[in-house]
Amino acid sequence: MLRIIVVKKPSKYIFSFYGIIDFLATLPLYLSLVFTGSGALLTLRALRLLRVFRVLKLERYFGAGDFLMTAINKSLPKIFIFIYAVLISSFIAGTVMYLVEDPEHGFSSIPKSIYWTIVTLTTVGYGDIHPVTPLGQFVASFIMILGYGIIAVPTGIVTSEMTIMRRSNVNTKHCRNCGEKKHDSEAKFCKKCGELL
């Protein structure tokens, strides 16, 4: 309330990014005083950490964040195709494990076997179900090795996209004043409003 009173243009602050963050960060405190059981909303106060960007003047790193987000967005179709292939492989490997292992070892249905495959591929390995037969252990070993490769592929896809963007000299700086993107790589000022980049 004091901040709204002190600033020159209260409406501009209220509807700004940091104004909304301040509102969302303080609202749960007052809601918890009125409504019982809303204490979980207090975790929204962590949104206040976003103000660190303003205090420490970390806005200069937003360009690097935009660069990363652009690379991820360009990689999404490839990543979705990869995840689709992993899901199909999980269904096949789960079905194979269902046929190889006995139901008393935990592989009592195809969905349970697929669950085991996904847990093994992601290298989580809860240990609630495990193969006992030599053929089942061989298949499990293959799935485990495949799991290490699966973890690395999405990282490689995004990194490859970032390399392509760097080579093409794409600049992802954006103007803090008007939000304009796609400036020339040598640009020091916004081509739309003239603000310093």
Buried (B, 14 or more C-beta within 10 A) or exposed (E): EEEEEEBEEEEEBBEEEBBEBBEBBBEBEEBBEEEEEBEEBEEBBEBBEBEEBEEEEEEEEBBEEBBBEBBBEBBEEBBEEBEEEBEEBBBEBBBBBBEBBEEEBBBBEBEBBBBBBBBBBEEEEEEEBBBEEEEBBEBBEEBEEBBEEBEEBBEEBBEBBBEEBEEEEBBBBBBBEEEBBEBEEEEEEBEEEEEEB
